[in-house]
Amino acid sequence: MHEDNLPQTDNLLMEQAKEGSKDAFSQLVLKHRRAATSFAHSFLRDIGTAEDVVQDCFIKIYMNRGNYQPVHSFKTYLFTA
């Protein structure tokens, strides 16, 4: 497989998002939205509210993307946002 065809890591995508790539951030959202929504739904017991909370988390992460430090996985970062 050619290097250009390898899936990008979450940390690399977040670094690209920090540099202004909306596509990179969209890839992160698509990759993690379902798991985050399921997690939120398990606590909130309302799918609409869970979707709203997850959307708010992604907005918060995007707005503060310049502060992202890849100390832990992006998934950990998302689930603590």
Secondary structure as GFF3:
##gff-version 3
##sequence-region A 1 81
A	DSSP	three_ten_helix	3	5	.	.	.	ID=ss1
A	DSSP	alpha_helix	10	18	.	.	.	ID=ss2
A	DSSP	alpha_helix	22	44	.	.	.	ID=ss3
A	DSSP	alpha_helix	47	63	.	.	.	ID=ss4
A	DSSP	three_ten_helix	65	67	.	.	.	ID=ss5
A	DSSP	alpha_helix	74	79	.	.	.	ID=ss6
###
